[in-house]
């Protein structure tokens, strides 16, 4: 079936499925090779994050997904926050068709309100999330911060774009990830890479408090991935930025492990007291404009 024929079929099906968007129909009928070998892992971690989010009391109208990727999490979010707007910073490396599909899905799920697309690549180049101050209620980040050279700067940007009372929820890979690839023999034969930011959950908790976030909650679990194929293990390790690109094209003389351990760190924290000045040397400086005189009408 050609893509043109498929589009017409999807449109006809969408007329019968009033509650489903056009892109939901596309996703049900059309698949192309995943951009990343670890797409299934992103979906799994996002699902676990959303389970944790389900018990949090939050009324979100604007949500930033960074990175955003084709996955089932957007359906959950639109049910959890009806009428929300997606601010979508798409992951690096999406095919042109996946990028179009992602933008169209977000357009339909945002009740057909256009939101200018964002790019994770732009953030990595400029160090800025292209959104105004105090513009989103929720920032959702899946498996990103281990790849950032300066995660503290990312925390500051999330703080900047969050509204008062907004929530930052995230996951990333901790320092014990892929410890099986660190044997002396393999280290000499594989083009291994260290995580850009090998922070454990205590490091992250301290950083959140240092960047003025409130009530951080941290959690961690180990996932064990079993492999029967060396090629699949190498492909996954490369996709997770644990090996240099091209490592999967050759097999080392030393025997590869049959599993990889992933240390997955989860957390969330609130943006509270944004009107207060940042403390310096344990002293909080308050702008005089923030001090208002109490009048008789205030006490009435």
C-alpha positions as CSV (number, residue, x, y, z in Angstrom):
1,X,0.0,0.0,0.0
2,X,1.4,3.4,-0.9
3,X,1.6,6.2,1.7
4,X,-1.0,8.2,-0.3
5,X,-3.4,5.2,-0.3
6,X,-2.7,4.6,3.4
7,X,-3.5,8.3,4.2
8,X,-6.9,8.0,2.6
9,X,-7.6,4.8,4.5
10,X,-6.6,6.4,7.8
11,X,-8.9,9.4,7.1
12,X,-11.9,7.1,6.4
13,X,-11.2,5.1,9.6
14,X,-10.9,8.3,11.6
15,X,-14.4,9.3,10.7
16,X,-15.6,6.1,12.3
17,X,-13.5,6.5,15.4
18,X,-14.6,9.9,16.7
19,X,-12.5,9.8,19.8
20,X,-9.2,8.9,18.0
21,X,-7.1,11.4,16.2
22,X,-5.9,10.9,12.6
23,X,-2.4,10.1,13.9
24,X,-3.7,7.5,16.3
25,X,-5.1,5.7,13.2
26,X,-1.8,6.1,11.4
27,X,0.1,4.6,14.3
28,X,-2.3,1.6,14.4
29,X,-1.8,0.8,10.8
30,X,1.6,2.0,9.7
31,X,5.0,1.3,11.3
32,X,8.5,2.0,10.0
33,X,11.8,0.9,11.5
34,X,12.4,2.6,14.9
35,X,14.8,5.5,14.8
36,X,16.5,4.2,18.0
37,X,17.0,0.6,19.0
38,X,16.0,1.6,22.6
39,X,12.6,3.0,21.7
40,X,11.0,0.2,23.8
41,X,13.1,1.2,26.7
42,X,12.0,4.8,26.4
43,X,8.4,3.7,26.4
44,X,8.9,1.5,29.4
45,X,10.6,4.2,31.5
46,X,8.0,6.8,30.5
47,X,5.3,4.4,31.5
48,X,6.9,3.9,35.0
49,X,7.3,7.6,35.4
50,X,3.6,8.2,34.5
51,X,2.5,5.6,37.0
52,X,4.3,7.7,39.7
53,X,2.8,10.9,38.3
54,X,-0.7,9.4,38.5
55,X,-0.9,10.0,42.2
56,X,0.4,13.6,42.1
57,X,-2.2,16.4,42.4
58,X,-1.5,18.7,39.5
59,X,-3.6,20.6,37.1
60,X,-1.5,21.0,34.0
61,X,-2.5,23.1,31.0
62,X,0.9,23.3,29.4
63,X,3.3,20.4,29.4
64,X,6.9,20.3,28.1
65,X,8.2,16.9,26.9
66,X,12.0,17.0,26.6
67,X,13.0,14.9,24.8
68,X,9.7,14.1,23.0
69,X,9.6,10.9,21.0
70,X,6.9,8.8,19.3
71,X,5.4,6.7,22.1
72,X,2.2,5.9,24.1
73,X,2.9,8.4,26.8
74,X,1.1,11.3,25.0
75,X,-2.2,9.3,25.1
76,X,-1.9,9.0,28.9
77,X,-1.1,12.7,29.3
78,X,-4.1,13.9,27.3
79,X,-6.4,11.7,29.4
80,X,-4.7,12.8,32.6
81,X,-4.8,16.5,31.7
82,X,-7.7,17.1,29.3
83,X,-7.2,20.1,27.0
84,X,-3.5,20.4,27.7
85,X,-1.0,21.9,25.2
86,X,2.1,19.9,24.2
87,X,5.4,21.8,24.1
88,X,7.4,19.2,22.3
89,X,11.2,19.2,22.1
90,X,11.7,16.3,19.8
91,X,14.7,14.0,20.2
92,X,17.7,14.2,18.0
93,X,17.8,11.8,15.0
94,X,14.2,11.4,14.2
95,X,13.4,10.7,10.5
96,X,11.6,13.4,8.6
97,X,8.4,11.2,8.6
98,X,8.6,10.6,12.3
99,X,9.1,14.3,12.9
100,X,6.0,15.1,10.9
101,X,4.0,12.4,12.6
102,X,5.1,13.6,16.0
103,X,4.2,17.2,15.3
104,X,0.8,16.2,13.8
105,X,0.0,14.0,16.8
106,X,0.8,16.8,19.2
107,X,-1.4,19.2,17.2
108,X,-4.4,16.9,17.3
109,X,-3.9,15.9,21.0
110,X,-3.6,19.6,21.9
111,X,-7.2,20.1,20.6
112,X,-5.8,21.5,17.3
113,X,-4.1,24.5,18.9
114,X,-0.8,25.2,17.2
115,X,2.2,25.2,19.5
116,X,5.6,26.1,17.8
117,X,7.8,23.0,17.7
118,X,10.9,22.9,19.8
119,X,14.1,21.0,19.3
120,X,16.4,19.2,21.7
121,X,19.2,19.8,19.3
122,X,18.6,23.6,19.6
123,X,18.8,23.3,23.4
124,X,22.2,21.4,23.2
125,X,23.5,24.1,20.8
126,X,22.2,27.2,22.7
127,X,21.7,26.0,26.2
128,X,18.2,27.5,26.2
129,X,14.8,26.0,26.2
130,X,13.0,28.1,23.6
131,X,10.0,29.0,25.9
132,X,9.2,32.1,27.9
133,X,9.7,32.3,31.6
134,X,6.8,30.8,33.7
135,X,5.1,29.2,30.7
136,X,4.6,25.5,31.6
137,X,3.0,23.6,34.4
138,X,4.9,20.3,33.9
139,X,8.3,19.4,32.5
140,X,8.6,15.6,31.7
141,X,12.2,14.5,30.8
142,X,12.9,10.8,29.9
143,X,16.4,9.4,29.9
144,X,18.2,12.7,29.0
145,X,20.3,14.2,31.8
146,X,23.0,11.5,31.7
147,X,23.9,12.8,28.3
148,X,24.2,16.5,29.3
149,X,27.6,18.0,30.1
150,X,26.0,20.4,32.5
151,X,22.8,19.1,34.0
152,X,22.7,21.9,36.5
153,X,22.2,24.4,33.7
154,X,19.3,22.2,32.5
155,X,17.8,22.3,35.9
156,X,18.0,26.1,35.9
157,X,16.2,26.2,32.5
158,X,13.5,23.9,33.8
159,X,13.1,26.2,36.8
160,X,12.9,29.2,34.5
161,X,10.1,27.9,32.2
162,X,8.0,26.3,35.0
163,X,5.2,28.3,36.5
164,X,4.8,28.9,40.2
165,X,3.7,25.5,41.6
166,X,4.8,23.6,38.5
167,X,6.4,20.1,38.6
168,X,9.6,18.8,37.1
169,X,9.6,15.0,36.8
170,X,12.5,13.1,35.2
171,X,14.5,9.9,34.7
172,X,18.1,9.3,33.8
173,X,20.8,6.6,33.8
174,X,22.9,6.4,37.0
175,X,26.6,5.7,37.3
176,X,26.3,1.9,37.7
177,X,24.8,1.6,34.3
178,X,26.5,-1.0,32.0
179,X,29.1,-2.0,34.7
180,X,29.5,-5.3,32.7
181,X,31.3,-3.4,30.0
182,X,34.0,-2.0,32.3
183,X,36.1,-5.1,32.7
184,X,39.8,-4.4,32.0
185,X,39.8,-6.7,28.9
186,X,36.6,-5.2,27.3
187,X,37.7,-1.7,28.2
188,X,40.8,-2.1,26.1
189,X,38.9,-3.6,23.1
190,X,35.7,-1.6,23.0
191,X,35.4,2.2,22.3
192,X,33.6,2.7,25.6
193,X,32.3,6.0,26.7
194,X,31.6,7.3,30.2
195,X,28.2,8.9,30.9
196,X,28.5,12.7,30.4
197,X,26.9,13.2,33.9
198,X,27.3,10.1,36.1
199,X,25.2,11.4,38.9
200,X,23.7,9.2,41.5
201,X,20.3,10.1,43.1
202,X,22.0,11.9,46.0
203,X,23.9,14.1,43.6
204,X,20.7,15.0,41.8
205,X,18.8,15.6,45.0
206,X,21.5,18.1,46.2
207,X,21.5,19.8,42.8
208,X,17.7,20.2,42.8
209,X,17.8,21.9,46.2
210,X,20.8,24.1,45.0
211,X,18.7,25.3,42.1
212,X,15.8,26.2,44.3
213,X,13.5,23.3,43.6
214,X,11.3,22.2,46.6
215,X,10.5,18.8,48.1
216,X,12.6,16.6,45.8
217,X,11.7,12.9,45.8
218,X,14.2,10.5,44.4
219,X,14.0,6.8,43.6
220,X,16.2,4.3,41.9
221,X,15.9,0.8,40.4
222,X,18.1,-1.7,38.5
223,X,16.9,-3.1,35.3
224,X,18.7,-6.2,33.9
225,X,18.7,-6.7,30.2
226,X,19.5,-10.2,28.9
227,X,20.9,-10.8,25.4
228,X,21.3,-13.8,23.1
229,X,23.0,-11.7,20.4
230,X,26.2,-9.7,20.6
231,X,25.0,-7.5,17.8
232,X,21.9,-6.4,19.7
233,X,23.8,-5.8,22.9
234,X,26.3,-3.6,21.0
235,X,23.4,-1.7,19.2
236,X,21.7,-1.0,22.5
237,X,24.9,0.1,24.2
238,X,25.6,2.5,21.3
239,X,22.1,3.9,21.4
240,X,22.5,4.5,25.1
241,X,25.7,6.5,24.4
242,X,27.8,3.9,26.3
243,X,29.8,3.1,23.2
244,X,31.1,5.2,20.3
245,X,29.1,5.1,17.1
246,X,30.3,2.3,14.9
247,X,31.1,-0.1,17.8
248,X,28.4,-2.5,16.6
249,X,30.2,-3.0,13.3
250,X,32.9,-5.1,14.9
251,X,33.0,-7.7,17.6
252,X,35.9,-7.7,20.2
253,X,38.0,-10.8,20.7
254,X,37.0,-11.0,24.3
255,X,33.6,-12.5,25.1
256,X,30.8,-10.0,25.6
257,X,28.5,-10.2,28.6
258,X,25.1,-11.7,28.1
259,X,23.4,-8.9,30.1
260,X,23.5,-5.2,30.8
261,X,22.5,-3.6,34.0
262,X,20.8,-0.2,33.9
263,X,20.6,2.0,36.9
264,X,17.5,4.1,36.4
265,X,17.1,7.1,38.6
266,X,13.7,8.7,38.9
267,X,12.7,12.0,40.6
268,X,10.4,14.9,40.8
269,X,10.5,18.3,42.5
270,X,8.3,21.4,42.6
271,X,8.9,25.0,41.5
272,X,7.7,27.0,44.6
273,X,8.5,30.4,45.8
274,X,9.6,31.7,42.5
275,X,9.0,35.3,43.5
276,X,11.7,35.1,46.2
277,X,15.2,36.0,45.4
278,X,17.8,33.3,45.4
279,X,19.7,33.0,48.6
280,X,23.5,33.8,48.6
281,X,25.8,32.8,51.5
282,X,22.7,31.5,53.4
283,X,21.1,35.0,53.2
284,X,17.9,35.6,51.2
285,X,17.8,39.0,49.5
286,X,14.2,40.3,48.9
287,X,13.5,43.0,46.4
288,X,11.8,46.0,48.0
289,X,9.1,45.9,45.4
290,X,8.0,42.5,46.9
291,X,7.2,44.2,50.2
292,X,3.7,45.6,50.3
293,X,2.3,47.9,53.0
294,X,-0.8,46.5,54.7
295,X,-3.7,48.9,54.5
296,X,-6.9,49.1,56.4
297,X,-8.8,47.5,53.5
298,X,-6.5,44.5,53.7
299,X,-7.5,43.8,57.3
300,X,-11.2,44.4,56.8
